[in-house]
Amino acid sequence: MPGYRQLSRNRDFTVLWIGDTVSELGSALSMFVFPLIAYALSGSALTAALVEAAYLGGLCATLLPAGVLADRVDRRRIMLVSSATGCASYSSLAIAGATGHLTLPHLVGVALVAGIATGAFNPAQMSAIRSVVATEDLPTALSQNQARQHVASLLGGPLGGALYAVTRWLPFAVDALTFAVACVTVSRVRTDLGAPRRRREPLRQQLTEGFRFMWARPFFRTLLAWGALANLVTNAIFFVVVLRMVADGVPPAQIGLVSTAAGVGGILGAAMAPSLIHRLPTGRLTVMIGWMCCLPLVPLTVSSSVWTACASTFFLLLLNPVGNAGISSYRMAVTPDHLQGRVGSTSQFVSMSVMPLAPLLGGYLLEHKGGTTAITVLVAASALLAVLLTASRSIRSVPRPSEWVVEDAPVEDPIAA
């Protein structure tokens, strides 16, 4: 069974992973600091939220066209331009902060540009992984990506707070440095990351081709609906849990333990992921993940304590990396190379598109029904979503990775003249 040791001998993946890990940690610093500085400049919680909204808006708006770009343009060039843009943007904030000229419009503008750069980077990076990693190593590679994200989430807040305590612009200077490191690492990849050359279709057709590829396959069609709704419900639950603790007067340091528990669970889950993905049929594993998005949350319907919230989020995130890595590996394995960028960006776009509605849903239920009822309704909704996966034959029938039908067929369309 492929493992971390075998993948560690893959030089190009290691180079990419190191650069992405450093830049993701830097981004976690900035995302932690953005609302703090925005609130300090404006005194308004709504204005502080606007900065994060600008980042997420730029990210979501860019994903679909970025998928088209990743399937048409050299992926190394896209990653280099995106990383250089992030470096320049965060450098401008660091310089403005050091000279005493940091303003709210500047902060919002950089958040928007950083979101756009991230949206452009992600499909190219996922397509590049498919180019440098063999099919049998995909579960391990994507498990390491999951670990990277959880480590950044775990360390970003504390490290960002420490740097912010020194001086408010220092996290941005560190983030600019991390993007410079990403530029260097991307430039060191030896594998050809050029996109497959194909006949150019109309732009509208290119934008929709990734969605049509997924919608034509029952497994992915079911997952598109489940992933979006599961994100909506789970994030609404977290919003209700945190806001209920705030209303109960729980100290912020204790509330922060919930994020720590989630981060630790995610890291442990990422370590277990390759073994579980290779041993279990992907369909059954997907059904199990659906239920693990529900069952750990049941105790929250009867207890509002911090320790219950910590235990629930720990077990919720424990198998989350397994599901993400397993499903993503299967998607990448069966997707033709010329569609890698668009299929990946479509999946991420649909999954993230409803997330802004999560706090609205959670807030409405909390205000009109109370905390216990709100969580009970949302947990029941997550159970119905798990039933959706369980009832789907197209989900249950997907075999383990050694039996996947991998898309390796040559491209049939003529090369553009």
C-alpha positions, 0 to 999 in steps of 0.5 A: 500500500502506498504510504508517506515514505514512498511519496516523500521520494517524489521530489516535485510533490514535496517541493509543492507541498512545502511551498503550499504549507508555508503560504497557507500558514501565512494566509491563516495569519492574515485571515485571523488578523484581518477582522482585528485590524478592521475593527480597530480601524472602524469600531464596527463589527459589521465592517470587520466582517466586510473584510472577510466577506471581500476575501471569500467573495473574491475566492468564490467569484474566481473559482470557475473561470480559474478552472477554465484557465488551469485547463488552458494555460501553463499551471506553473505560470498561474501559480507563480502569478498568483503567489507573486500577487499575494506577496505584493498585496500583503507587502503593501499592507506591511509597508502601509502599516509600518509608515502609519498609512494603513486604511480600511479601503486598503485592507478591503482591497487587499482582502479582495485581491488575495481572495482572487489570487487564492481562487486562481491558485487552487485549481492550478495547484490541484491540477499540478498534483495530478501531474506530479503524483501517480494515481496510486499515491493520490490518497496519500498526497491529498491526505497530506494536503488535508493535514497541511490545512488543519495545521495552518488552521491550528497554528494560524490563530495563536501565531497571528495573535502573537505577531499582532501583539508585537505590531499590527502589521507584522503578520502581513509582512510574514505572509508576504514572505510566505508567498515569496517562498511559494514562488521559489518552490513552484519555480523549482518543480521539474515536471511539465505542468503545461495544460493539455493542448486542445481545440478551443471551445466557446468560453461559455462551454468551457465554463460549464463543461466541468459541471456537465462532466460531474452532473452526468455521473450519479456519484458526483451528482449526489455528492454535489448536492450533499457537499453543499448542503452538508457545509451549510448545515455543519457551519450553521451548527458551529455558528449556533454553538459558538454564539450560544457559548458567547451568550452564556458568558463562556470566556473566549479562551475556552471557546478557542479550545473548540477550534483547537479540538477541531484542529487536533482531530483533523491532523490525526484524521489526515494521518489515518486517511491513506490507510483507511482509503486504501483498505475500504471501498470508497463508496462505503467510506463516503457513506460512513463520512456522511454519518460522521457528519451527524452522529458526533453532533448529537450530544450538542442537542442536550449539552451546551458545555465547552467540553461537549463542543470540544468532543463533538468537533474533535470526532466530527473532524477526525474522519473529515480528512479521510472523506475529503482525500478519498473523494478528491482522489477518486474524482481526480483519478477518473477525470480526464487531464484536460478537465482537471481544473474545471472539475476541481473548481466546480466541486469547490465552488458548489461546496462553498457557494452556500457557506455565506448562508450558514450564519444566517440560517443558524442565527435565525433558528437561534433567535426564533427557536432557541439554542437547543431547538436550533441544534436539534433541527440542524442535527436532524437535517444532517441525519437526512443528508446521511440517509441521502448518501446511504440510499444512493446505489451510485455512492455505495457501489464505488470500489476501493482505489485498487479497483478504480477505472482510471481515466488515462485515455488520450485526448481525441480532440485535435490540437489547436493550430 
